[in-house]
Amino acid sequence: MTVLKLKFSKILLIMGLCLLANQAASHHGWPWYTDDEFTLTATVVQIQFANPHDRMSVEADGRIWNLLLSPPSRTRRAGLSEDMIQVGDTITAYGHRHGDTDNLEMKTERLQVGETLYNLYPRRD
């Protein structure tokens, strides 16, 4: 009976690890964003630097966009912090638009604030 419990425990452990790996892969994947490069110049209306990803809401052509930035540690490594951006600033975001064109969201790879370009995902160049 203990051998059966041990095998069952191993199976449960393996299934749990597979589930966690699948969730991590889907979270860090970009499948819902287009492959096409997208650029958006807009005015900052809200800033939210927090886990799991920093975000900004911006206005362009009378429409509010959600900019999904990188995780906070990656954003800081790129040299960008929340105090460098103010509501009302004009920014330019470079990245990939959401595949659902009704969803005004983009995954931002690089963000230009003033004259400075912050490369949030340097390996995706």
HELIX and SHEET records of a PDB file:
HELIX    1   1 THR A    2  HIS A   28  1                                  27    
HELIX    2   2 PRO A   72  ARG A   77  1                                   6    
HELIX    3   3 GLU A   82  MET A   84  5                                   3    
HELIX    4   4 PRO A  122  ARG A  124  5                                   3    
SHEET    1   A 6 THR A 116  ASN A 119  0                                        
SHEET    2   A 6 GLU A 105  VAL A 113 -1                                        
SHEET    3   A 6 ARG A  63  LEU A  68  1                                        
SHEET    4   A 6 ARG A  55  ALA A  60 -1                                        
SHEET    5   A 6 PHE A  38  GLN A  48 -1                                        
SHEET    6   A 6 THR A  90  ARG A  97 -1                                        
END                                                                             
